[in-house]
């Protein structure tokens, strides 16, 4: 039986939930794992897999709301709304975190990474290049960099969203009402 709720409610509800989960994951990543560059990278990958899984669950919730049948467009719409809200939460959290909570994050992360690179036997040129890449990351997390990254993040997430919607789509048979 089809629910009479808005075609945007699933995406909105799940987007807010996923955005909240993402902000909690980001806080833990930045606050508790920034002194270990390997752990922060692994934590980032695991966090993103969690977010992608939640986008898939969003599509499944929309399909269920539609009575177990759904066109690609209908399912993707809900996932896309969730993506927009999630990426807005990501952008706002990073803006607040790097601007006011821990503006020295990237310099502290860079300093904490130096012993790992030296212990791994990196040359000074390799270390200098990696430190420069941390500064570039710092630029990406300034307000303008976050706004620019928003579009890229939405596009990348939407590719996964389209794949999920394609996997979940199911046409209603002609004889089913």
Secondary structure, 3 states (H helix, E strand, C coil): CCCCCCCCHHHHHHHHHHHHHHHHHHHHHHHHCCCCHHHHHHHHHHHHHHHHHHHHHHHHHHHHHCCCCECHHHHHHHHHHHHHHHHHHHHHHHHHHHHHHCCCHHHHHHHHHHHHHHHCCCCHHHHHHHHHHHHHHHHHCCHHHHHHHHHHHHHHHHHHHHHHHHHHCECCCCCCC
